[in-house]
Amino acid sequence: AQSVTQLDSQVPVFEEAPVELRCNYSSSVSVYLFWYVQYPNQGLQLLLKYLSGSTLVKGINGFEAEFNKSQTSFHLRKPSVHISDTAEYFCAVRRANQAGTALIFGKGTTLSVSS
Amino acid sequence: NAGVMQNPRHLVRRRGQEARLRCSPMKGHSHVYWYRQLPEEGLKFMVYLQKENIIDESGMPKERFSAEFPKEGPSILRIQQVVRGDSAAYFCASSPVRDRGGTEQYFGPGTRLTVT
């Protein structure tokens, strides 16, 4: 079985500051890793994903994440946040190389960007 | 190119009534996943369907919940005799193929069910 832990439930930050949202996972099998963003009253939008290859993954809206296999982590970063980045962020895993598997989500991190 | 559509967006039901949630996947997608988001929680998988087939319902409560994805028309998540604990946001996601795990799932805006 897989599980995902998002270490911070809320992250307040000032505009133009850097931010890191932390995610650790547990799995006995290979997994793919995802970050999704959810704006208020909307569905989830994929920010980025790690399947294989380079451990540094770049996504939309200036976000990037680094896969660390030894620490089983997949932290999300942005060097300079905007007010519009205020949203809920979800880290998720999915079993690799197996058809039709569901996403397993963390509980989410609320990013609040203020001026 | 329309995204995943869900309706209604908000649904209020009294205890004991039935709730029907509809999900129209993206054009060309034949795989649908349903997830439930309880307050202060992440999304939890409920069921995975292909057209006319339930592939995995391991996350579905054993009683009162059912899902279908007919050959024509949207996927339906049906909750019979709703209770207050069913109050949640229900999201569906679609994907184009039965992939090996790396294909993106596209999410709809969700249906927020409130049971009074």
Interface residues (C-beta under 8 A of the other chain):
Chain A: V4 Q6 V31 Y32 Y36 N41 Q42 G43 L44 Q45 L46 K49 L51 F90 A92 R94 R95 A96 N97 Q98 A99 G100 T101 A102 L103 I104 F105 G106 K107 G108
Chain B: V4 Q6 H31 Y33 Y35 E40 E41 G42 L43 K44 F45 Y48 I55 D56 G59 F91 A93 R98 D99 R100 G101 G102 E104 Q105 F107 G108 P109 G110
